[in-house]
Amino acid sequence: MTEHFDLMIIGTGAGGGTLAYALRNSGLRILLIERGDFLPQEPQNWQPAEVFDRRRYKPDETWYGADGKPFHPGVHYFVGGNTKVYGAALPRFRKEDFGAIEHEGGTSPAWPIPYEDLEPYYARAEAIYLVHGAPGEDPTEPPRSGPFPYPPVPHEPYIDELCERLRRQGLHPFHLPMAIDLRAGGRCIRCKTCDGFPCQVLAKGESDVCCVRPALDSPNITLWTRTLARRLLTDATGRRVVAVEVDRNGQKETVHADRFVVSCGAVNSALLLLRSANDKHPNGLANSSGLVGRNYMVHNNTALMAVDPLRRNPTIFQKTMAVNDFYFRGPNFPYPMGNIQLLGKLQAGMLTAAQPLVPKPILQGMADRSVDWWVMSEDLPDPNNRVELRSDGRVVIHWKPNNLTAHRKLVEAAKEMMRAAGYRFIFIKPMGIETNSHQCGTLRFGTDPATSVLDPYCRAHDVENLWVVDSSFFPSSAAMNPALTIAAQALRVAEKISK
């Protein structure tokens, strides 16, 4: 007799992991599945050549652009999902991001819920994920019901001095909200391998450590690793999911439950619904709107490296500051431009993957004297930007970047900011289709089943016992890191499910 669960959660990242944690004491018998395994704690976690050159923790998986060119996606299949290797920046979206905003490239649509509906859950998510921050520094920050759970991550002296140089330009640099364990007796050693690396000492605020492992202390939560969901199976009416076909350790199984939550990431959640097409849902499960897989967004991203050849940058933990002065409008530009935030300190081994023809000593010399930024602008939902599942199983990502004028303006503003701060040489690298760690929007939520896939609590309009809780539900991408918003909505949905 196959075991039957009250709830099955597919995926253990910021959505699924947080949901499992929130429901651990609900009395529901929950099965949590993850296609990967626990990421091993090993010396290679912190070796740039292993992580970046050899792609040790990336899946051996190929997706394709609409032009037919293959690429290796920036996804990670482990317990904790992409939070295992993310940069641990956990800002809230701005209050205005929940309303319609006019951009140079078009309109960013309103969400079906206001910021106020999510605020209490943002606060809870910050506590769960050990977020360190300082209120009152960023003029764009949304209202808060209380302080950050932990004080900000202090700037190292070199960054403190840079912060003062930016203030003298009339800017408002602020402490980037960071999810790392700097509590008294905490695990964080403030190393230089946080952004893009797994944490060897488990000191990052990530779903695996903060949510999944504590959830497993409950006798009601079962975790299956190395278990890939292939299809969702419905009853004869098509209105209820009754089971999931999975590949578990290479064997096919069918798992039954009363309710189902899909949390595979924006691309893979859309693919799972498309693979689950049947007679009642010929174009993919929950796809009466035709929007499953559409409105794919990933942000417009550029890495910026500002070099002062006369000064070494001894900073080890660099990712402590951000600038939002251009978030809603730029200098001589009446439209939103976006967010600028420090990256983790670049190292030569990280640069060789991007610049294989430049000798390593030269790259090391540049990295020793650089300050490194991530420049991020909102991309706008476009139904033609979409995830397609070909009949042969090939995954095709149709993505044509938009709102690029605003992004170019932001990059120029960032360059000017750093030139004014004394940096003579500035190098930029725009990111392409493979940089998709901020993927979102493929199963947007809303109140109208004709124009959305999910309702405001992320339940499918077409299927009464199916929820999707990851960045798929975003109607817009804003210009901030998405993980905290995913976790906050997961807490909100968990409250609804438990009732």
Secondary structure in CASP SS format (residue, H / E / C, confidence):
PFRMAT SS
TARGET T0000
AUTHOR 0000-0000-0000
METHOD secondary structure of the structure
MODEL  1
M C 1.00
T C 1.00
E C 1.00
H E 1.00
F E 1.00
D E 1.00
L E 1.00
M E 1.00
I E 1.00
I E 1.00
G C 1.00
T C 1.00
G C 1.00
A C 1.00
G C 1.00
G H 1.00
G H 1.00
T H 1.00
L H 1.00
A H 1.00
Y H 1.00
A H 1.00
L C 1.00
R C 1.00
N C 1.00
S C 1.00
G C 1.00
L C 1.00
R C 1.00
I E 1.00
L E 1.00
L E 1.00
I E 1.00
E C 1.00
R C 1.00
G C 1.00
D E 1.00
F C 1.00
L C 1.00
P C 1.00
Q C 1.00
E C 1.00
P H 1.00
Q H 1.00
N H 1.00
W H 1.00
Q C 1.00
P H 1.00
A H 1.00
E H 1.00
V H 1.00
F H 1.00
D H 1.00
R C 1.00
R C 1.00
R C 1.00
Y C 1.00
K C 1.00
P C 1.00
D C 1.00
E C 1.00
T C 1.00
W E 1.00
Y E 1.00
G E 1.00
A C 1.00
D C 1.00
G C 1.00
K C 1.00
P E 1.00
F E 1.00
H C 1.00
P C 1.00
G C 1.00
V C 1.00
H C 1.00
Y C 1.00
F E 1.00
V C 1.00
G C 1.00
G H 1.00
N H 1.00
T H 1.00
K H 1.00
V C 1.00
Y C 1.00
G C 1.00
A C 1.00
A E 1.00
L C 1.00
P C 1.00
R C 1.00
F C 1.00
R C 1.00
K H 1.00
E H 1.00
D H 1.00
F H 1.00
G C 1.00
A C 1.00
I E 1.00
E E 1.00
H E 1.00
E C 1.00
G C 1.00
G E 1.00
T E 1.00
S E 1.00
P C 1.00
A C 1.00
W C 1.00
P C 1.00
I C 1.00
P C 1.00
Y H 1.00
E H 1.00
D H 1.00
L H 1.00
E H 1.00
P H 1.00
Y H 1.00
Y H 1.00
A H 1.00
R H 1.00
A H 1.00
E H 1.00
A H 1.00
I H 1.00
Y C 1.00
L C 1.00
V E 1.00
H E 1.00
G C 1.00
A C 1.00
P C 1.00
G C 1.00
E C 1.00
D C 1.00
P C 1.00
T C 1.00
E C 1.00
P C 1.00
P C 1.00
R C 1.00
S C 1.00
G C 1.00
P C 1.00
F C 1.00
P C 1.00
Y E 1.00
P C 1.00
P C 1.00
V C 1.00
P C 1.00
H C 1.00
E C 1.00
P H 1.00
Y H 1.00
I H 1.00
D H 1.00
E H 1.00
L H 1.00
C H 1.00
E H 1.00
R H 1.00
L H 1.00
R H 1.00
R C 1.00
Q C 1.00
G C 1.00
L C 1.00
H C 1.00
P C 1.00
F E 1.00
H E 1.00
L C 1.00
P C 1.00
M E 1.00
A E 1.00
I E 1.00
D C 1.00
L C 1.00
R C 1.00
A C 1.00
G C 1.00
G C 1.00
R C 1.00
C C 1.00
I C 1.00
R C 1.00
C C 1.00
K C 1.00
T C 1.00
C C 1.00
D C 1.00
G C 1.00
F C 1.00
P C 1.00
C C 1.00
Q C 1.00
V C 1.00
L C 1.00
A C 1.00
K E 1.00
G C 1.00
E C 1.00
S H 1.00
D H 1.00
V H 1.00
C H 1.00
C H 1.00
V H 1.00
R H 1.00
P H 1.00
A H 1.00
L C 1.00
D C 1.00
S C 1.00
P C 1.00
N C 1.00
I E 1.00
T E 1.00
L E 1.00
W E 1.00
T C 1.00
R C 1.00
T E 1.00
L E 1.00
A E 1.00
R E 1.00
R E 1.00
L E 1.00
L E 1.00
T E 1.00
D C 1.00
A C 1.00
T C 1.00
G C 1.00
R C 1.00
R C 1.00
V E 1.00
V E 1.00
A E 1.00
V E 1.00
E E 1.00
V E 1.00
D E 1.00
R E 1.00
N C 1.00
G C 1.00
Q E 1.00
K E 1.00
E E 1.00
T E 1.00
V E 1.00
H E 1.00
A E 1.00
D E 1.00
R E 1.00
F E 1.00
V E 1.00
V E 1.00
S C 1.00
C C 1.00
G C 1.00
A H 1.00
V H 1.00
N H 1.00
S H 1.00
A H 1.00
L H 1.00
L H 1.00
L H 1.00
L H 1.00
R H 1.00
S C 1.00
A C 1.00
N C 1.00
D C 1.00
K C 1.00
H C 1.00
P C 1.00
N C 1.00
G C 1.00
L C 1.00
A C 1.00
N C 1.00
S C 1.00
S C 1.00
G C 1.00
L C 1.00
V C 1.00
G C 1.00
R E 1.00
N C 1.00
Y C 1.00
M E 1.00
V C 1.00
H C 1.00
N E 1.00
N E 1.00
T E 1.00
A E 1.00
L E 1.00
M E 1.00
A E 1.00
V E 1.00
D C 1.00
P C 1.00
L C 1.00
R C 1.00
R C 1.00
N C 1.00
P C 1.00
T C 1.00
I C 1.00
F C 1.00
Q C 1.00
K C 1.00
T C 1.00
M E 1.00
A E 1.00
V E 1.00
N C 1.00
D C 1.00
F C 1.00
Y C 1.00
F C 1.00
R C 1.00
G E 1.00
P C 1.00
N C 1.00
F E 1.00
P C 1.00
Y C 1.00
P C 1.00
M C 1.00
G C 1.00
N E 1.00
I E 1.00
Q E 1.00
L E 1.00
L C 1.00
G C 1.00
K C 1.00
L C 1.00
Q C 1.00
A H 1.00
G H 1.00
M H 1.00
L H 1.00
T H 1.00
A C 1.00
A C 1.00
Q C 1.00
P C 1.00
L C 1.00
V C 1.00
P C 1.00
K H 1.00
P H 1.00
I H 1.00
L H 1.00
Q H 1.00
G H 1.00
M H 1.00
A H 1.00
D H 1.00
R C 1.00
S E 1.00
V E 1.00
D E 1.00
W E 1.00
W E 1.00
V E 1.00
M E 1.00
S E 1.00
E C 1.00
D C 1.00
L C 1.00
P C 1.00
D C 1.00
P C 1.00
N C 1.00
N C 1.00
R E 1.00
V E 1.00
E E 1.00
L E 1.00
R C 1.00
S C 1.00
D C 1.00
G C 1.00
R C 1.00
V E 1.00
V E 1.00
I E 1.00
H E 1.00
W C 1.00
K C 1.00
P C 1.00
N C 1.00
N C 1.00
L H 1.00
T H 1.00
A H 1.00
H H 1.00
R H 1.00
K H 1.00
L H 1.00
V H 1.00
E H 1.00
A H 1.00
A H 1.00
K H 1.00
E H 1.00
M H 1.00
M H 1.00
R H 1.00
A H 1.00
A C 1.00
G C 1.00
Y C 1.00
R C 1.00
F E 1.00
I E 1.00
F E 1.00
I E 1.00
K E 1.00
P E 1.00
M C 1.00
G C 1.00
I C 1.00
E C 1.00
T C 1.00
N C 1.00
S C 1.00
H C 1.00
Q C 1.00
C E 1.00
G C 1.00
T C 1.00
L C 1.00
R C 1.00
F E 1.00
G C 1.00
T C 1.00
D C 1.00
P C 1.00
A C 1.00
T C 1.00
S C 1.00
V C 1.00
L E 1.00
D C 1.00
P C 1.00
Y C 1.00
C C 1.00
R E 1.00
A E 1.00
H C 1.00
D C 1.00
V C 1.00
E C 1.00
N C 1.00
L E 1.00
W E 1.00
V E 1.00
V C 1.00
D C 1.00
S H 1.00
S H 1.00
F H 1.00
F C 1.00
P C 1.00
S C 1.00
S C 1.00
A C 1.00
A C 1.00
M C 1.00
N C 1.00
P C 1.00
A H 1.00
L H 1.00
T H 1.00
I H 1.00
A H 1.00
A H 1.00
Q H 1.00
A H 1.00
L H 1.00
R H 1.00
V H 1.00
A H 1.00
E H 1.00
K H 1.00
I H 1.00
S H 1.00
K C 1.00
END
